[in-house]
Amino acid sequence: MRIRQASCLEEVQAILMSLPPNVVVAGLDGEPVLRYTPAQQDYSGQQAEAEVRRLLRQTGVHGARVLVSDESVRITFRNPDVDNERYAYLKWHLARVTRRAVEYDALGAKGKRLNPRAVLRTMLPEHCRLDAFEAADSGHVAVATISGLAPHEMAAVATEFRDECGVEQELRGQMSLV
């Protein structure tokens, strides 16, 4: 009922963020409800970058390059052809949390060969460590040794890596039993 009575988008977002995460899982646009406090004053570049990275983590973005200046935030996603549109809704939130103009770069993977090791590192959960990485002789399989990767995370990382790089991933190493 409170949302129906809201007079602006900012008010709707404030209502959604005030509700517990287990009550509201998606906002009006069907995307996850982001949790943040809109900036009331200008942040330093370092503070703004930290806030941007926090919101990117909430949306599940991995491997984005973030450049913050006094007036703007420029983000280059790993796959800009898809992600610039996919995360278009996020610009409004990022602008509110940083009080800066937000731009997505169109530069990126088009025509460029991806660095598979770098791509894999961006996909790993924070508690994991990439100990070794090598491409098999055929060039169709990459072998990685990763510490701390739970069994349920292995398949997701291998699938995402295959989709991103076009190479099958064989994971080895010390795996968490959690």
C-alpha positions in Angstrom: 0.0 0.0 0.0 2.8 2.4 0.8 4.3 1.9 -2.7 1.0 2.8 -4.3 1.0 6.0 -2.4 4.6 6.9 -3.3 4.9 10.1 -5.3 8.3 9.4 -6.9 10.8 6.6 -7.8 13.1 7.6 -4.9 10.3 7.1 -2.5 9.5 3.7 -3.9 13.1 2.6 -3.7 13.3 3.8 -0.1 10.2 1.8 0.8 11.6 -1.4 -0.9 15.0 -1.0 0.9 13.3 -0.6 4.2 11.7 -4.0 4.0 13.6 -7.1 5.0 15.4 -8.9 2.2 13.4 -12.1 2.8 10.1 -10.1 2.2 11.1 -8.3 -1.0 13.4 -10.0 -3.4 12.7 -7.9 -6.6 12.0 -4.3 -7.3 9.6 -2.7 -9.7 11.9 -3.6 -12.6 12.1 -7.2 -11.6 15.7 -6.8 -10.6 17.1 -7.5 -7.1 16.4 -4.8 -4.6 19.7 -3.0 -4.0 20.4 -2.0 -0.5 22.3 1.3 0.0 22.0 4.8 1.4 21.8 7.6 -1.2 24.7 10.0 -0.9 23.8 13.2 0.9 27.2 14.8 0.2 30.0 14.3 -2.3 32.2 11.3 -1.7 35.9 11.2 -2.3 36.8 9.1 -5.4 37.9 6.3 -3.1 34.6 6.2 -1.2 32.6 6.5 -4.4 34.5 3.6 -5.9 33.9 1.5 -2.8 30.2 2.2 -3.0 30.1 1.3 -6.7 31.9 -2.0 -6.1 29.5 -2.8 -3.3 26.5 -2.3 -5.5 28.1 -4.3 -8.3 28.6 -7.2 -5.9 24.9 -7.0 -4.9 23.9 -7.4 -8.5 26.3 -10.3 -9.2 28.6 -8.3 -11.5 32.1 -9.8 -11.7 35.2 -8.5 -13.5 34.0 -4.9 -14.3 36.6 -2.2 -14.5 35.6 1.0 -12.6 37.1 4.4 -13.0 35.9 7.2 -10.8 36.6 10.9 -11.3 35.2 13.9 -9.5 32.3 14.2 -11.9 31.7 10.7 -13.2 31.9 6.9 -12.9 32.9 4.9 -15.9 32.3 1.2 -15.9 33.5 -1.4 -18.4 31.8 -4.7 -18.1 33.5 -8.0 -19.1 30.9 -8.4 -21.9 29.7 -4.9 -22.8 27.7 -6.0 -25.7 25.3 -7.8 -23.3 26.0 -6.2 -19.9 25.5 -2.6 -20.9 21.9 -3.3 -21.6 21.5 -5.9 -18.9 22.6 -3.5 -16.2 21.0 -0.3 -17.6 18.7 -0.1 -14.6 21.8 0.0 -12.3 22.9 3.5 -13.6 20.2 5.3 -11.6 21.2 3.5 -8.4 24.9 4.2 -9.0 24.2 7.8 -9.6 22.2 8.1 -6.4 24.9 6.4 -4.3 27.9 8.4 -5.8 26.3 11.7 -6.9 28.1 11.4 -10.2 27.2 10.8 -13.8 27.4 7.1 -14.7 28.6 5.9 -18.1 29.1 2.4 -19.4 31.9 2.0 -21.9 31.2 0.1 -25.1 34.9 -0.9 -25.4 35.7 -4.4 -24.5 35.8 -8.0 -25.8 34.7 -7.3 -29.4 37.5 -8.5 -31.6 39.8 -9.0 -28.7 41.0 -12.3 -27.4 40.1 -12.7 -23.7 42.8 -13.6 -21.2 41.3 -16.9 -19.8 43.3 -16.7 -16.6 42.1 -13.1 -15.9 38.5 -14.1 -16.8 38.6 -17.1 -14.4 39.9 -15.0 -11.6 36.9 -12.6 -11.9 34.5 -15.6 -11.6 35.9 -17.0 -8.4 34.2 -16.3 -5.1 36.2 -14.1 -2.8 37.2 -16.9 -0.5 38.9 -18.8 -3.4 42.5 -18.6 -4.7 43.7 -19.5 -8.2 46.9 -21.4 -7.5 47.8 -22.5 -11.1 46.4 -22.1 -14.6 47.5 -23.7 -17.8 46.0 -24.4 -21.2 46.1 -27.9 -22.5 48.1 -28.5 -25.7 44.9 -28.8 -27.8 43.8 -25.3 -26.7 40.3 -26.6 -26.1 40.8 -27.3 -22.4 42.2 -25.2 -19.6 43.3 -26.7 -16.3 43.1 -24.7 -13.1 44.1 -25.4 -9.5 41.9 -23.5 -7.2 42.0 -23.5 -3.4 38.7 -23.2 -1.4 36.2 -23.9 -4.1 33.2 -25.8 -2.8 31.8 -28.7 -4.9 28.6 -26.9 -5.7 30.6 -23.9 -7.0 32.7 -26.0 -9.4 30.1 -26.7 -12.0 28.9 -23.1 -12.0 32.4 -21.7 -12.5 33.2 -24.3 -15.2 30.0 -23.5 -17.1 30.5 -19.7 -16.8 34.1 -20.0 -18.0 33.1 -22.2 -21.0 30.4 -19.7 -22.0 32.7 -16.7 -21.6 35.9 -18.1 -23.2 34.7 -21.0 -25.3 37.1 -23.3 -23.6 36.2 -26.3 -21.3 37.6 -25.9 -17.8 39.0 -28.7 -15.7 39.2 -27.7 -12.1 41.6 -29.3 -9.6 43.0 -28.6 -6.2 42.0 -28.3 -2.6 38.2 -28.0 -2.5 36.2 -26.9 0.5 33.7 -29.5 1.8 31.4 -26.8 3.0 
